[in-house]
Amino acid sequence: MIGPQWAAAFGRRRAVAEAGAMSHPAADDAHHHADVSGGWLRAAVFGAMDGLVTNIALIAGVGGGGAAAHEIVLTGTAGLVAGAISMGLGEFTSVRAQNEQVAAEVLKERQELLRYPEAEAAELARIWQERGVPADLALEVATILGRNPEAAVRVHAQEELGVDPTDVPSPWTAAGSSFACFSVGALVPLLPFLLGSASLPLALGAGGAGLFVAGVLVARFTRRAWWRSGTRQLLLGAAAAGATYVIGHLIGVVA
């Protein structure tokens, strides 16, 4: 059992925390964290940005080469479909492979806990000692934890591997988010042409506005300055569009 002095200290700290929470109703909101482990956010952001930049660059390239409006629409639509499928499959495969690797490592950890419980407890205790926990308390808690196999596997995986085996991203969620967001992003610079316009600057302007808005939305999750995030994405997209426009123009002139 944990020593009485540590139990008393823990009791005092818990009482203080509960009293503080009661006296500050906003405490729960202040300590609420967004769900960042579901696997959707990274895939959604990457998909939307990739869709925007890919089709902005494609449209700028073929437009710079002198392509007609219907050729630009054909190129942009092909880029949208091919890119969305590629992104979805890529996300599914990568997240699935990552989860399988995590599962293999967790299985190995589970087997080691069954075969060498004392050595594993000592290993976990050493990790906690390096973080400032007294040696006797670290070993005592690690030993007690070992009596609950599932909890022990989870804590060992978190401390030794840096993963939570009960909270891994879903490959289907990642694939769906990436596919949908790439499609939406790639559609933005195509909209002026689909609505009857033949203006390349208007299409590129729509894509630039989409990039800026996407950057602003990302800032809501990362708590960064919205204008900085939006401007960064806009400049990155402008650089890609500028490069492909010049290449397309040169090829068009030569042809």
C-alpha positions in Angstrom: 0.0 0.0 0.0 1.0 3.6 -0.5 2.5 5.1 2.7 0.2 7.0 5.0 2.2 10.3 4.5 1.7 10.1 0.8 -2.0 9.2 1.1 -2.5 12.2 3.4 -0.7 14.5 1.1 -2.7 13.3 -1.8 -5.9 13.8 0.2 -5.0 17.4 1.0 -4.1 18.2 -2.7 -7.4 16.6 -3.8 -9.4 18.6 -1.3 -7.7 21.8 -2.4 -8.4 21.1 -6.0 -12.0 20.3 -5.4 -12.4 23.5 -3.3 -10.8 25.5 -6.0 -13.1 24.0 -8.7 -16.2 24.8 -6.5 -15.1 28.4 -6.0 -14.3 28.9 -9.7 -17.1 27.6 -11.9 -15.1 28.3 -15.0 -12.4 26.0 -14.0 -13.8 23.1 -16.0 -14.0 25.2 -19.1 -10.5 26.5 -18.6 -9.1 23.0 -18.4 -11.2 21.5 -21.2 -9.1 20.3 -24.2 -10.1 19.7 -27.8 -10.0 16.2 -29.1 -6.8 16.0 -31.1 -6.4 12.3 -31.2 -9.3 11.2 -33.4 -7.2 11.3 -36.6 -9.5 13.7 -38.4 -8.0 17.1 -37.9 -4.6 16.5 -39.4 -6.1 14.7 -42.4 -8.8 17.4 -42.9 -6.3 20.2 -42.8 -3.8 18.5 -45.0 -6.5 17.5 -47.4 -8.1 20.9 -47.7 -4.7 22.7 -48.1 -3.5 20.1 -50.6 -6.7 20.4 -52.6 -6.5 24.1 -52.8 -2.8 24.3 -53.7 -3.0 21.4 -56.2 -5.8 22.8 -58.2 -4.6 26.4 -57.9 -1.3 25.3 -59.3 -2.9 23.2 -62.0 -5.3 25.9 -63.1 -2.4 28.5 -63.1 -0.2 26.2 -65.1 -2.7 25.3 -67.9 -4.1 28.9 -67.8 -0.6 30.3 -68.2 -0.1 28.0 -71.2 -3.1 29.5 -72.9 -5.6 26.8 -72.4 -9.3 27.5 -73.1 -11.8 27.6 -70.3 -13.2 24.1 -70.9 -9.7 22.7 -70.9 -9.0 24.3 -67.5 -12.3 22.8 -66.2 -11.3 19.4 -67.5 -7.9 19.7 -65.9 -9.2 20.9 -62.6 -11.9 18.3 -62.4 -9.4 15.5 -63.2 -7.1 16.9 -60.5 -9.9 17.0 -58.0 -11.1 13.4 -58.6 -7.6 11.9 -58.8 -6.3 13.9 -55.9 -9.2 13.1 -53.6 -9.0 9.4 -54.3 -5.2 9.4 -53.8 -5.5 11.4 -50.6 -8.2 9.1 -49.1 -6.3 5.9 -50.0 -3.0 7.3 -48.7 -4.5 8.4 -45.4 -6.2 5.1 -44.9 -3.1 3.1 -45.6 -0.8 5.2 -43.5 -3.0 5.4 -40.5 -3.8 1.6 -40.7 -0.1 0.8 -40.9 0.6 3.1 -37.9 -2.1 1.4 -35.9 -0.9 -2.0 -36.7 2.6 -1.1 -35.6 1.2 0.3 -32.3 -0.8 -2.9 -31.8 2.4 -5.0 -32.4 4.4 -3.0 -29.9 1.6 -3.1 -27.3 1.3 -6.9 -27.7 5.1 -7.1 -27.1 4.7 -5.0 -24.0 1.8 -7.1 -22.7 3.9 -10.3 -23.1 6.8 -8.7 -21.3 4.5 -7.7 -18.4 3.4 -11.3 -18.1 6.9 -12.8 -18.2 8.9 -10.2 -16.3 6.5 -8.2 -14.1 9.2 -7.2 -11.6 11.6 -6.0 -14.3 8.8 -4.0 -16.0 7.8 -2.4 -12.7 11.4 -1.4 -12.1 11.7 0.0 -15.6 8.5 2.1 -15.1 9.7 3.2 -11.7 13.0 4.5 -13.3 11.1 6.6 -15.8 9.1 8.2 -13.0 12.2 8.7 -10.9 13.7 10.7 -13.8 10.7 12.9 -13.5 11.3 13.6 -9.9 9.2 11.0 -8.1 10.9 9.5 -5.1 12.4 6.0 -5.8 10.5 4.1 -3.1 7.1 5.7 -4.1 7.7 5.2 -7.8 8.5 1.5 -7.3 5.6 1.0 -5.0 3.1 2.6 -7.4 4.5 0.7 -10.4 4.2 -2.6 -8.5 0.6 -1.9 -7.5 -0.2 -0.9 -11.1 1.1 -4.3 -12.2 -1.8 -6.0 -10.4 -4.2 -4.6 -13.0 -2.9 -6.0 -16.3 -5.0 -3.7 -18.6 -4.1 -0.5 -16.8 -0.5 -1.6 -16.6 -0.3 -2.2 -20.4 -1.8 1.2 -21.0 0.5 3.1 -18.7 3.6 1.2 -19.9 2.7 1.9 -23.5 2.2 5.6 -22.7 5.4 6.0 -20.8 7.7 3.7 -22.9 6.2 4.0 -26.4 4.5 7.4 -26.1 1.1 6.1 -27.3 -2.3 5.3 -25.8 -3.4 1.9 -27.1 -7.0 2.7 -26.3 -7.1 6.0 -28.2 -5.6 5.4 -31.7 -6.9 7.3 -34.8 -9.4 5.7 -37.1 -8.2 5.0 -40.6 -11.7 5.4 -42.0 -12.1 8.8 -40.3 -8.7 10.0 -41.6 -9.5 8.7 -45.1 -13.0 10.3 -45.2 -11.8 13.6 -43.8 -8.9 13.8 -46.3 -11.1 12.8 -49.3 -13.9 15.3 -48.4 -11.7 18.2 -47.6 -9.4 17.7 -50.6 -12.5 17.7 -52.8 -13.9 20.9 -51.2 -10.5 22.6 -51.4 -9.9 21.6 -55.0 -13.4 22.8 -56.0 -12.9 26.4 -54.8 -10.6 27.7 -57.6 -12.8 25.8 -60.2 -16.0 27.5 -59.1 -15.7 30.7 -61.3 -15.2 28.5 -64.4 -18.1 26.2 -63.4 -20.3 29.3 -62.9 -19.6 30.5 -66.4 -16.6 32.8 -66.0 -13.5 32.5 -68.2 -11.3 34.7 -66.0 -8.1 33.1 -64.8 -7.4 35.9 -62.3 -10.8 35.4 -60.7 -10.2 31.7 -60.3 -6.8 32.3 -58.7 -8.3 35.0 -56.5 -11.0 32.6 -55.3 -8.4 30.0 -54.6 -6.3 32.5 -52.7 -9.3 33.5 -50.6 -9.9 29.8 -49.9 -6.3 29.4 -48.7 -6.6 32.4 -46.4 -9.9 31.2 -44.9 -8.4 27.7 -44.4 -5.5 29.2 -42.6 -7.8 31.2 -40.4 -9.8 28.1 -39.5 -6.6 26.2 -38.6 -5.8 29.1 -36.3 -9.0 28.4 -34.3 -7.6 25.0 -33.4 -4.0 25.9 -32.9 -4.7 29.2 -31.1 -2.3 31.1 -33.3 -2.8 34.6 -34.7 -5.5 34.2 -37.4 -4.0 36.7 -39.8 -0.6 35.1 -39.5 -1.9 31.6 -40.3 -4.1 32.9 -43.1 -1.3 34.9 -44.7 1.2 32.0 -44.5 -1.2 29.7 -46.4 -1.9 32.4 -49.0 1.8 33.0 -49.6 2.5 29.3 -50.0 -0.3 28.9 -52.5 0.8 32.0 -54.4 4.3 30.6 -54.7 3.1 27.3 -56.1 0.7 29.1 -58.5 3.4 31.5 -59.6 5.9 28.7 -60.4 3.4 26.6 -62.4 2.1 29.7 -64.2 5.6 30.6 -65.4 6.3 27.0 -66.4 3.0 26.8 -68.3 3.5 30.1 -70.0 7.0 29.0 -71.2 5.8 25.7 -72.5 2.8 27.4 -74.2 5.2 29.9 -75.9 7.5 27.2 -77.1 4.7 25.0 -78.3 
